[in-house]
Amino acid sequence: MFLRSTICLVLFAIGAWGTPADSIPRPDSAPALSSEPLAQTQLLEKSRLANDDLYANLKSFVCQEDIQRFKGDTRGSNSRSIDRVSANLSFENGVERYYDIHQNSQHLRSISALAGAWSEGEFGTLLQQTAQLLESQPVSFVDSTTLAGDAAAIYRFSVTEDQSPWDLEVSSKHYRIPFTTDVWISAATGEILKITRKSISVPGETRISEIAWDVTLEAVDLNGKTWRLPTAAAYSVSYADFKRREWNQMTFSGYHRYGSESSLQFDGFK
């Protein structure tokens, strides 16, 4: 399952978004996690074990996704709202499923019916890809920090165009996009707390200078068990020639499990 971002050539004006991971300051109070190779290997292994259960069960979660789309210029001025998109979302057999989709008050048959910049995959696909790439790609320890009060380690890996699972579609043309990912991992539990993905190596013919993702996960209580699930995300597209951006801010809420339980009882014969 590729992450997909479709950008029409009828471009919106766009505006400033986000904070690049490289510019996030390290809090003075952050505990200094060991940067020794053995300690980092142990934390990555803890992360793999901690997230195996989540990814195995993610398909049984349903939530509501709210998407607010904006446009403006790269200086952060002249920003305004484009529209609001809402959908119910489930993750089944490794694929996001969107249904009951509305753009403002208008019902849509699919997310792909949207003009402008849109994305899919930030709920489950991005998490699965990140977990897999943490195991298959060379990973470097960046820094220790805190995130929402949790001590965390930041790890970084890069993926080439040939290896990339990220598919970009612009005016019916598809491109494999190389990218760099930063991952915040809880030092206590090994859970993934945040993911940022960025590409500045987008083919020139698209006129796109940068694409960025940002997904934050928080604790969600369901049926007496706590899960670390996406609660907010952002997706940004920058256009170099026009000095514009368009960006989407997403929230995930109303989590619940689905499934059924059944039992068969056979009466004894006399």
Backbone torsions as a table, in degrees:
resi	resn	phi	psi	omega
1	MET	NA	116.7	177.9
2	PHE	-86.2	144.0	164.2
3	LEU	-70.7	139.3	-175.4
4	ARG	-132.4	137.8	177.8
5	SER	-131.9	117.1	-177.3
6	THR	-104.2	122.7	-178.2
7	ILE	-122.0	114.4	177.4
8	CYS	-69.9	152.3	177.4
9	LEU	-79.1	-9.7	167.7
10	VAL	-80.4	88.0	-167.1
11	LEU	-80.5	141.4	169.1
12	PHE	-78.9	155.8	163.9
13	ALA	-70.9	151.6	-172.0
14	ILE	-136.1	170.6	-173.0
15	GLY	-145.0	175.5	-171.1
16	ALA	-65.4	148.0	179.5
17	TRP	-152.2	145.5	162.0
18	GLY	71.4	174.3	174.9
19	THR	-129.1	116.0	179.9
20	PRO	-55.3	144.3	-177.4
21	ALA	-59.5	-34.6	-177.7
22	ASP	-64.9	-20.1	-175.9
23	SER	-96.8	-0.4	-178.7
24	ILE	-75.3	120.8	-177.8
25	PRO	-72.2	151.4	175.1
26	ARG	-85.4	121.2	-179.9
27	PRO	-61.6	141.8	179.3
28	ASP	-62.4	-27.8	-175.8
29	SER	-87.2	-2.4	-176.4
30	ALA	-66.5	132.1	178.1
31	PRO	-66.8	141.2	-178.3
32	ALA	-82.1	100.1	176.6
33	LEU	-73.7	146.9	-177.8
34	SER	-64.1	134.9	176.9
35	SER	-97.5	8.7	177.7
36	GLU	-62.6	139.7	-177.4
37	PRO	-53.4	-40.5	-178.6
38	LEU	-64.5	-43.9	-179.6
39	ALA	-63.0	-40.1	-179.2
40	GLN	-70.9	-36.9	175.8
41	THR	-62.6	-40.5	179.5
42	GLN	-65.6	-39.1	179.7
43	LEU	-69.2	-38.9	177.2
44	LEU	-64.6	-37.5	176.9
45	GLU	-67.5	-39.6	176.1
46	LYS	-61.1	-39.1	179.1
47	SER	-64.5	-41.3	179.9
48	ARG	-61.4	-45.5	-179.5
49	LEU	-66.5	-40.6	-177.8
50	ALA	-65.4	-33.4	-174.7
51	ASN	-93.4	-13.9	177.7
52	ASP	-56.6	-43.8	-178.4
53	ASP	-65.5	-40.3	179.5
54	LEU	-62.5	-49.5	-175.9
55	TYR	-68.8	-30.2	177.9
56	ALA	-68.0	-30.2	-175.5
57	ASN	-106.8	-3.8	-175.4
58	LEU	-60.7	-30.3	-178.2
59	LYS	-64.0	-14.4	-178.2
60	SER	-97.9	11.4	178.0
61	PHE	-101.2	143.2	173.1
62	VAL	-128.7	141.3	178.4
63	CYS	-149.6	176.0	174.1
64	GLN	-104.9	135.9	176.4
65	GLU	-112.8	131.1	177.4
66	ASP	-117.5	125.4	-176.4
67	ILE	-120.2	121.6	174.1
68	GLN	-110.2	123.2	-175.0
69	ARG	-106.8	139.3	-175.5
70	PHE	-132.4	163.6	172.4
71	LYS	-144.7	157.2	-179.4
72	GLY	177.5	-162.2	176.9
73	ASP	-108.6	169.9	-174.4
74	THR	-71.1	-11.9	178.1
75	ARG	-85.1	-6.1	179.3
76	GLY	89.4	5.3	178.5
77	SER	-102.5	168.1	178.7
78	ASN	56.6	32.7	179.8
79	SER	-85.6	140.9	177.0
80	ARG	-153.3	160.1	-179.3
81	SER	-77.2	140.6	175.4
82	ILE	-92.9	-55.8	-178.6
83	ASP	-167.9	-179.5	176.6
84	ARG	-129.8	131.2	-179.3
85	VAL	-119.9	133.9	177.4
86	SER	-127.2	149.8	179.9
87	ALA	-159.1	153.5	165.5
88	ASN	-87.6	145.6	-170.7
89	LEU	-139.0	133.9	172.5
90	SER	-133.3	163.3	-179.6
91	PHE	-123.7	106.3	-173.3
92	GLU	-124.7	124.6	178.2
93	ASN	52.5	40.5	175.7
94	GLY	80.3	11.9	-177.5
95	VAL	-132.2	132.9	172.8
96	GLU	-68.9	138.2	175.7
97	ARG	-122.0	123.3	-179.4
98	TYR	-108.9	134.3	178.1
99	TYR	-149.8	166.2	-174.7
100	ASP	51.7	55.2	-174.4
101	ILE	-91.8	134.1	177.5
102	HIS	-133.9	134.8	170.1
103	GLN	-105.4	108.2	-166.8
104	ASN	55.0	-117.7	-179.6
105	SER	-102.1	2.7	-176.2
106	GLN	-93.9	130.2	178.6
107	HIS	-77.1	137.5	177.8
108	LEU	-117.2	147.1	178.0
109	ARG	-77.0	-28.5	-178.8
110	SER	-158.1	161.0	175.8
111	ILE	-60.2	-34.7	-177.2
112	SER	-66.6	-10.4	176.9
113	ALA	-74.2	-10.8	179.7
114	LEU	-73.5	138.2	169.7
115	ALA	-86.0	160.8	179.4
116	GLY	83.9	-154.2	-176.8
117	ALA	-92.0	131.0	175.2
118	TRP	-147.1	166.2	-176.7
119	SER	-145.7	159.1	170.7
120	GLU	-146.2	148.6	178.2
121	GLY	115.9	-6.4	-175.2
122	GLU	-75.6	-12.0	-178.1
123	PHE	-81.8	-59.2	-176.0
124	GLY	-117.5	-38.7	-176.4
125	THR	-61.6	-44.0	-179.6
126	LEU	-62.0	-38.6	179.0
127	LEU	-65.8	-45.4	-179.8
128	GLN	-64.2	-44.7	179.1
129	GLN	-60.3	-42.6	-178.4
130	THR	-63.2	-44.8	179.0
131	ALA	-61.2	-42.0	179.8
132	GLN	-67.5	-41.3	-177.9
133	LEU	-71.8	-29.1	174.9
134	LEU	-62.1	-26.6	179.7
135	GLU	-90.6	-28.9	-171.8
136	SER	-102.4	-17.3	-176.7
137	GLN	-107.7	153.0	171.7
138	PRO	-60.7	126.4	-175.5
139	VAL	-116.7	135.7	178.7
140	SER	-116.8	141.6	174.6
141	PHE	-78.4	127.9	-177.3
142	VAL	-97.7	-51.7	-174.5
143	ASP	-171.1	166.0	168.4
144	SER	-104.6	148.7	-174.1
145	THR	-158.6	-171.7	168.6
146	THR	-128.8	149.8	178.0
147	LEU	-140.5	115.8	-177.8
148	ALA	52.5	39.5	176.6
149	GLY	86.3	-6.2	179.9
150	ASP	-95.7	129.7	171.8
151	ALA	-65.3	134.8	-174.7
152	ALA	-144.8	158.2	171.8
153	ALA	-114.0	139.1	177.4
154	ILE	-100.9	127.2	177.2
155	TYR	-117.2	153.9	-177.7
156	ARG	-136.0	140.3	171.2
157	PHE	-145.3	157.1	179.7
158	SER	-124.3	149.9	-178.3
159	VAL	-127.9	131.9	-179.1
160	THR	-78.2	169.8	178.6
161	GLU	-58.8	-42.4	-177.7
162	ASP	-65.6	-31.8	-177.4
163	GLN	-93.3	-7.7	-169.1
164	SER	-68.9	132.7	171.6
165	PRO	-93.0	9.8	-176.3
166	TRP	-98.3	117.1	-178.4
167	ASP	-107.2	125.4	177.0
168	LEU	-109.1	128.4	178.1
169	GLU	-114.4	122.6	177.2
170	VAL	-129.1	116.1	179.1
171	SER	50.3	50.4	176.0
172	SER	71.0	2.7	173.9
173	LYS	-99.5	142.3	-177.0
174	HIS	-112.2	141.4	-179.5
175	TYR	-135.1	138.4	169.2
176	ARG	-86.8	129.8	-171.2
177	ILE	-112.6	121.6	172.3
178	PRO	-70.7	153.8	-177.0
179	PHE	-156.7	164.2	172.1
180	THR	-119.1	137.1	-178.1
181	THR	-121.7	135.3	168.4
182	ASP	-109.8	135.6	-177.7
183	VAL	-126.4	126.6	174.6
184	TRP	-93.0	121.1	-178.5
185	ILE	-118.9	130.7	179.7
186	SER	-62.7	128.0	178.3
187	ALA	-69.5	-26.8	-176.9
188	ALA	-82.7	-41.4	-172.1
189	THR	-115.1	-17.3	-175.2
190	GLY	81.6	1.1	-179.9
191	GLU	-72.5	147.5	174.4
192	ILE	-76.9	125.8	-177.8
193	LEU	-100.6	-29.9	-175.1
194	LYS	-161.4	147.7	177.0
195	ILE	-134.1	132.4	168.7
196	THR	-123.3	137.6	178.6
197	ARG	-130.8	133.1	-176.9
198	LYS	-141.2	142.5	173.0
199	SER	-133.3	128.8	174.2
200	ILE	-116.2	9.8	-178.7
201	SER	-111.4	52.1	-179.3
202	VAL	-87.0	136.7	179.8
203	PRO	-49.2	134.6	-175.0
204	GLY	-59.1	-30.4	-177.1
205	GLU	-66.1	-18.3	177.2
206	THR	-78.4	-16.9	-176.0
207	ARG	63.7	17.9	177.1
208	ILE	-98.4	129.2	-178.7
209	SER	-96.6	-25.9	-178.2
210	GLU	-159.3	141.5	170.7
211	ILE	-126.3	136.2	-177.1
212	ALA	-140.2	143.7	173.1
213	TRP	-118.9	157.2	174.9
214	ASP	-154.4	115.9	-179.1
215	VAL	-125.0	127.9	178.6
216	THR	-112.8	134.5	179.3
217	LEU	-111.7	143.2	178.1
218	GLU	-136.9	165.5	-179.4
219	ALA	-71.1	130.5	178.0
220	VAL	-125.7	126.2	-179.5
221	ASP	-92.1	124.8	178.5
222	LEU	-139.9	122.3	175.4
223	ASN	52.7	41.2	176.2
224	GLY	80.2	5.5	178.6
225	LYS	-126.2	144.1	-179.3
226	THR	-101.5	131.1	178.3
227	TRP	-121.0	146.2	174.4
228	ARG	-95.5	105.7	-171.9
229	LEU	-127.1	157.6	178.1
230	PRO	-61.6	133.8	175.2
231	THR	-120.9	-23.2	179.9
232	ALA	-150.6	148.7	178.0
233	ALA	-151.7	160.8	175.7
234	ALA	-144.2	147.3	-178.3
235	TYR	-137.0	127.8	-172.7
236	SER	-132.7	137.6	175.3
237	VAL	-124.4	126.2	179.1
238	SER	-111.4	137.0	-179.0
239	TYR	-113.0	111.8	-172.1
240	ALA	-63.5	-46.5	-174.0
241	ASP	-65.3	-25.9	-173.2
242	PHE	-107.8	-6.2	-177.2
243	LYS	52.1	45.8	-178.4
244	ARG	-131.6	160.6	174.2
245	ARG	-138.1	153.7	163.9
246	GLU	-129.2	142.7	-175.3
247	TRP	-147.3	149.4	-178.5
248	ASN	-118.6	132.6	175.0
249	GLN	-110.7	125.9	-172.8
250	MET	-120.2	142.8	172.7
251	THR	-128.6	147.1	179.0
252	PHE	-119.9	129.3	-175.6
253	SER	-149.8	176.5	176.4
254	GLY	63.2	36.6	-179.5
255	TYR	-62.1	139.7	168.7
256	HIS	-154.5	160.5	179.1
257	ARG	-91.4	154.5	171.7
258	TYR	-132.4	160.9	-177.3
259	GLY	146.6	-177.9	-179.7
260	SER	-145.3	153.0	175.3
261	GLU	-122.0	138.8	179.1
262	SER	-143.1	156.4	177.0
263	SER	-140.0	146.4	178.3
264	LEU	-111.4	134.2	177.6
265	GLN	-125.1	132.1	-179.1
266	PHE	-112.7	120.3	177.0
267	ASP	-74.1	138.8	178.4
268	GLY	-69.9	146.7	178.9
269	PHE	-89.3	142.1	177.1
270	LYS	-96.6	NA	NA
